[in-house]
Amino acid sequence: MATVLAARPIVKVSAPDLVRDLDLTNDEVHCLLDLAGKVKHAPAKYARSLAGKYISLIFEKPSLRTRLTFELAIKQLGGDAVACDGALGAREPIKDIARNLERWVQAIVARTFAQGAIEELAQWSSAPVINALSDVFHPCQALADVFTLREHFGELRGLKLAFVGDGNNVAHSLMLTATRLGMDFAIATPRKYAPNAGIVSQAEGLAAISGTRLEITHNPEQVVDGAHAVYTDVWTSMGQEKQAADRRKQFAPYQVTGDLMAQARPNAVFMHCLPAKRGEEVTDQVIESSRSIVFDQAENRLHAQKALLLMMMMG
């Protein structure tokens, strides 16, 4: 008679919040990636997992992918999403907002202009707080991206991820996540727009532990050499519009073109968190090519965030 194995319980994350990428342990990230795969391929099994739970969505910045994928993730897991738009701290202190929300909802998802706003929310709220993007980190994007890479290549360890462009929030989260999971990470930026030195130092420590390589340079051709994935992001993010002219000038040599992609591995993929400014950071030819997996990344935001919600709220 065949033995029926009990379903493996969902692992509860050890930290109360996901404010920074390193709030999750390496083991928790691996568990999340495994769970994201299960949720993606058997969504009906998890359709009532968050029944009776309410999650507040706070969005200071407009959003397509982040907002819709979180709303859909919550609803497809049986929970209810409650939107709360507007600038945090504008009408009342963040600590008061946090202590109101904790009385009504079981979790808070926040997309803000300032990292400090998310950290203050987490400080004052007993309900878990998830960073859905700040000016410093974008952990949900990085989790979806490594899930997408693992789907595509089968294994993360030994891959090289090259980032070309602004040393921004997405670059920070990718740098930390890639180096901790055994991937080489290389980034090419203009000197003026290099990644945060403190985050680079953290990534250097992670790379030393995992035996991977972290490379920071100003030469796009150098970083894409041998890369399995070439990643870029917009040159001017929301809130930086006054810098747009200078940024276009500084970043002009960092456009991802067909010629640049040709210097990566023959099987290299192109990645972008979207929205893309076609003709600036990437050519239309590249983003529409067979190497582009940008819409796989977008789809996988849903599945990675489902896994994150389950591990934050159910384990």
ABEGO torsion letter per residue (X at the ends): XBBBBBBBBBBBBABABBABAAABBAAAAAAAAAAAAAAAABAAAAAAAABGBBBBBBBABBBAAAAAAAAAAAAAAGBBBBBBBEBBGAABBAAAAAAAAAAABABBBBBBABAAAAAAAAAABABBBBBAEBAABBAAAAAAAAAAAAAAAGBABGBBBBBBEBBBAAAAAAAAAAAAAGBBBBBBBBAAABBBAAAAAAAAAAAAAAGBBBBBBABAAAAABGBABBBBBBABBBGAAAAAAAAAAAAAAABBBAAAAAABBAABBBBBAOBBBBGBABBAAAAABAABAAAAAAAAAAAAAAAAAAAAAAX
